[in-house]
Each structure stands twice: as structure tokens, then as C-alpha cells.
Amino acid sequence: MRDPSGHAAPAGGHQDSAEAERSLERMNRFQEPEARALIADLALPPGSRGLDVGCGVGLYALWLAEAVGSGGRVLGIEPTAERVENARALVGGRLDPGRLELRRGDATALDMPAGSFDWVWCGDVLHHILDTETALSEFRRVVRPGGRIIVKESQVLSAMFLPGHPELERRIQLAEIERTRDEGGGRSFLERRQTTLPSLRAAGLEDPSVRTYLIERRAPLGSADREYIQQTVFDRNWGERLRGLLEREDSARRDRLCDPGSPGNILRTPDYHCLYPITVFSARAPR
């Protein structure tokens, strides 16, 4: 359903799927300190029941289950059996099965009774769902009256991974916007992320709120930070995917700054720093 930068995983068989899973895990581990902080800020009621729609590799589902305590329960769903098994392999057994369950599920046709959950979490997934209206209607149906629907989206605001090179990075970002138009049904993923708040209102949800967290990392980078930036951002998202969308000069500059074997790789500089936003939208089902 998604990959770690908020871009759809490419169609291309098991190898592409496996790399998408690895990239998603890298993103989650890069985000972990701030992820745990924002989950704590949600103040989910102890013992509450939650649904994680598009749980990916299962790390956020695990952290959410830990947040609601031993009396709570989190159900994480993914659309394919392969993804569910991958998530179980990573986080299965970390908690009692009664606290964290992972299984197949479709965001636009949830097979749960109305009012089954106290809250629904959807992280870096909603912008992939072309039928946003149906998905949010399903979220509203399965949450109890007054329950919360929480949508987390990475990079609603643009990140900064190339400090000192704003023009090049902006052109790379514009290429990423262009690349996602077809997958987004004619609307880029960035546009879809930025229209989350009106989508919640259109679904009849109440008291919408928005809060943005800023990840800041600087040299020397920890292993999780370096792996995410190098392997997911530079190699995967900014590599061959964008090659045909960048001018030759920009592509050459990207190579000098981003390729792992380049002497000018920007991650080797002693003053490297990056900024990366995570935005959390929240609203309530009518009572």
C-alpha cells in the first residue's frame, strides 16, 4: 500500500516488494523517537481498542499497542497475506496476541462491525487510497460515537536532505511530485497529503486538529538515520525513479552529492543536518 517516503511501492514482483518492506522499516526506525513522542501526545485511553489501517511492517502498530497498555488491543491490517506475514515476522511475539493482532484487510471495505474501535490510526496510507471518501466513511463506521480517527502523513511540508543546495533539492521535489501524479489519480501524493484536513471535514468528522512534529538529525548520524537517508531517500527515491525527470546537470549533481561511493557524498560532511516533518491530523466521529 505504501513505501516509506509516502510513495506507492512499484509494481515489479517479489524483489520490489521486499525492497519496499525494507525501506518502510528504515523509515519507521528513523522516525521512532518522534513517533513514540507523538503517540504519547495522543493520550490514547489505557485499555482502549484501536485499528491500524495499513500497518506496514507493524512497528507503529506495536508502539500503539504498547501505548494503550496491557488491557488494550490493536488490530493492524494490510491488503496482502505477504505483507501481513512480514509484519508478523518483525513484531509478532513482542506482545501477547490479545494485545496485538495482524491480519488482512481492505481500507475501503472493513470487515468489522460498526463501533468496534475507540480509535482508528492510518499512517502514511490515506494519500494512496484514491477513494478517500469511502475509506474515511469506513473509518467513521467502525469507530464508536465520539471515537477518534487519526491520520499521520510524513512530509506534508517538504523535508530538507541537501542542506546548502536548496535549488537542486526543490527540483528533485518537483520531480517527485510529477512522478506520483499517475499513481494519485491525477493528483500528486503531496497534494493528497495537504488536503487531508478538508477530507476529514467532508467525511462528517468533528473537531479536526493538526499538529506537525519536526525531526532534526545532524552529524554524526546514527545507523538508523544514515541507512534511511542513504538507502531509501538517496538511492531508492531519488535514484532511477527520477532519472528521466531531472535535467542532465541536476542528475549529475545529485550523483555527486548522494551516491554512496561519491567522494562528495553529503552525508560525509561534518556539519550535515536534515529536517523532516511528520503531520498528525485528528478528528472525532459524531456522537
Summary of the structure (lengths in Angstrom):
residues: 287
radius of gyration: 18.9
end to end distance: 31.0
largest distance: 59.6
contacts: 944
relative contact order: 0.16
helix: 43%
strand: 21%
